[in-house]
């Protein structure tokens, strides 16, 4: 469960951190022709410094938030009933449409790897593609079935959402807004991406066979 504290490590500002990290890497990359070793070391250390510093700054709690953490109560877990099991299954189900999209991505990655190997004048056996596709299919089937086996032995908890934070980012197609449910537990602040800012849903944390997930379900 503590892993969910780092589900949004940059508190919704990941795009800005990525841009700054890329700029730092490019800055050191310009030194490659003259000082390749220093440039590579600089890129690695510079990127690591930006990521670590961003994480520490963005995850600093205000005095008010520290008070909320101190006053928060541990989660209470309950067994799921049949209706909730079915609703979570539908919510977490990976559609075949999503499978096709990710399969295309996997094929693109396979071609990129093969192209890189050929650039290094290395033989690229057909098995490279077959292995990547097989790994992807195994992963998909495993993920799809993990929550497909959800039953009443699973447990759920409903944390008290303090507020929903909306962050708007500019893209080449305009603006896009992302919403994050913010809640506090004795071990810190949690932020989870949610579908909307509407108050018509309820946040459910689910644990099953050692795995955790969450779902926003209508009340």
Secondary structure, 3 states (H helix, E strand, C coil): CHHHHHCCCCCCCHHHHHHHHHHHHHHHHCCCCCCHHHHHHHHHHHHHHHHHHHHHHHCCCCHHHHHHHHHCCCCCCEECCHHHHHHHHHHHCCCHHHHHHHHHHHHHHHHHHHHHHHHCCCCCCHHHHHHHHHHHHHHHHHHHHHHHCCCCCCEEECCCEEEEEEEEEEECCEEEEEEEEEEEECCEEEEEEECCCCCCEEEEEEEECCEEEEEEEEC
